Amino acid sequence: MLFVKLLAAELERRRSRNSRYSLRAFARDLRTNHATLSQWLRGRRQLSRLRMRAIGKRIGLSSETIERCCNERCKAAVFDAIRLHPTCVGSRQLARRLGIKTDEINIALHQLLVARRLQMSTFRRWIAMEKTDG
């Protein structure tokens, strides 16, 4: 489950207990700006790993859940970058482009290869495999 979905679920949980609980109140409780929170929830802005950890702790997520969400975000970013630009993409180049550490990029690439979401067709060309439900 993506971190943003967990955040939205927590907001809804708090709203169910208090019908007057607002996005601004939620942002205040998370110690962040309400406009930034809104952008995260709408998918217009990405959360950094550091921010995910801080907010995850504030809403009571376990360390394992937070790390799983961070890894999923990294894998999704790598997959999308390769899907959009399949040629000549190396770990360092991806790290610079995405603002993610090279080690995290390498782990994400490995996990995507093992899960058969990526294939390397030639030395400098990747193939992003779309998910198949079956």
C-alpha positions in Angstrom: 0.0 0.0 0.0 1.4 3.4 -0.9 2.2 5.9 1.8 -0.3 8.4 0.4 -3.1 5.9 0.7 -2.1 5.3 4.3 -2.1 9.1 4.9 -5.6 9.5 3.3 -6.9 6.6 5.4 -5.6 8.2 8.6 -7.2 11.5 7.6 -10.5 9.7 7.0 -10.2 7.8 10.3 -9.8 11.1 12.2 -12.7 12.7 10.3 -14.9 9.8 11.2 -14.2 10.5 14.9 -14.7 14.2 14.5 -16.7 15.5 11.5 -15.2 19.0 11.9 -11.6 17.7 11.6 -10.1 19.4 8.6 -7.1 19.0 6.2 -5.6 22.0 7.9 -5.9 20.4 11.3 -4.4 17.2 10.0 -1.5 19.2 8.5 -1.0 21.0 11.8 -0.9 17.6 13.6 1.7 16.3 11.1 3.7 19.6 11.4 3.6 20.4 7.8 2.0 23.0 5.5 -1.7 22.3 4.5 -1.0 23.1 0.8 1.9 20.7 0.7 -0.2 18.0 2.4 -3.0 18.6 -0.2 -0.5 18.2 -3.0 0.8 14.9 -1.6 -2.7 13.5 -1.2 -3.5 14.5 -4.8 -0.3 13.0 -6.2 1.0 16.4 -7.4 4.1 16.3 -5.2 6.3 13.4 -4.0 7.3 12.8 -0.4 11.0 12.4 0.3 12.1 9.4 2.3 13.0 11.6 5.3 9.6 13.2 5.2 7.9 9.8 4.9 9.7 8.6 8.0 8.8 11.7 10.1 5.1 11.7 9.1 4.9 7.9 9.4 6.0 8.1 13.0 3.5 10.9 13.7 0.6 8.8 12.5 1.8 5.7 14.3 3.1 3.5 11.5 5.6 0.8 12.3 9.2 1.2 11.1 8.7 -1.8 8.8 5.6 -0.3 7.2 7.4 3.0 6.6 10.4 1.3 5.0 8.2 -0.7 2.8 6.4 2.4 1.6 9.8 4.2 1.0 11.0 1.2 -1.1 7.7 1.0 -3.0 8.0 4.7 -3.8 11.5 4.3 -5.0 10.6 1.3 -7.2 7.7 3.2 -8.7 9.9 6.2 -9.5 12.6 4.0 -11.1 10.0 2.1 -13.1 8.3 5.2 -14.4 11.6 6.8 -15.3 12.7 3.8 -17.3 9.3 3.4 -18.9 9.5 7.0 -20.1 13.2 6.9 -21.2 14.2 3.3 -21.8 17.6 4.0 -23.4 20.9 4.7 -21.7 19.7 4.8 -18.2 22.3 4.0 -15.5 22.0 4.0 -11.8 23.9 7.2 -11.3 21.9 8.9 -14.0 18.7 7.8 -12.5 19.9 8.9 -9.0 20.6 12.4 -10.2 17.4 12.6 -12.2 15.1 11.3 -9.3 17.0 12.7 -6.4 17.4 9.3 -4.8 20.6 7.7 -3.6 22.4 5.4 -6.0 22.3 2.5 -3.6 18.5 2.8 -3.3 18.3 2.9 -7.1 20.4 -0.3 -7.4 18.2 -2.0 -4.9 15.0 -0.9 -6.7 16.4 -2.1 -10.0 17.3 -5.5 -8.6 13.8 -5.9 -7.1 12.2 -4.9 -10.3 14.3 -7.3 -12.3 13.5 -10.2 -9.8 9.8 -9.3 -10.0 10.1 -9.4 -13.8 8.8 -5.8 -14.1 12.0 -4.9 -16.0 14.2 -6.6 -18.6 17.4 -5.5 -20.0 17.2 -6.1 -23.8 20.6 -4.7 -24.6 23.5 -3.2 -22.7 21.9 0.3 -22.9 18.2 -0.5 -23.2 15.5 -1.5 -20.7 12.1 -2.9 -21.2 9.4 -2.0 -18.7 6.9 -4.8 -18.4 3.4 -3.8 -17.6 1.6 -5.6 -14.8 -0.6 -8.5 -15.8 -3.4 -9.6 -13.5 -3.6 -13.3 -14.0 
